[in-house]
Amino acid sequence: MKKLLVFAAVAAALTLVAPFASAADPAKAKAKKKPAAAASAADNDQFKKLDTNNDGKLSLDEFKTMFETKTTSKGKKGGPDPFKLFTQLDANSDNSLSAAEFKNLKPSDLQPAPKAKK
């Protein structure tokens, strides 16, 4: 009998708490969407800055400017090969990057490749 009362009390408590827990989920979902939207806006701003001739696409030369200021702490150029990365992002092989292709650029793509152990 005692177990039945405990079970009923737990069930009642969960019934009372459940609507509040599900009400918090949409707020969490909205909070998670904001950074993605902010990242998309940042990508768009970066694309516009790189598109110096305002033709709506990035040439290899425009894309390379993103890597010109990247240097390591020892003063050496670091980061990935811009040409290789450009060709990977250029999905339709038209030798330019559209805004949609540029959005496929991940922050990890911009990190230097790990050095091979000798």
MOBEL-V359468 format. One record per helix or strand. SS is the DSSP state (@ for helix, = for strand). FROM is the first residue (numbers start at 1). TO is the last residue. Records with the same first field share a line. If there is no record, write none. Layout:
# MOBEL-V359468
SS = FROM-TO, FROM-TO
This chain:
# MOBEL-V359468
@ = 2-50, 60-67, 82-89, 99-102, 107-110
= = 58-58, 71-71, 77-77, 97-97
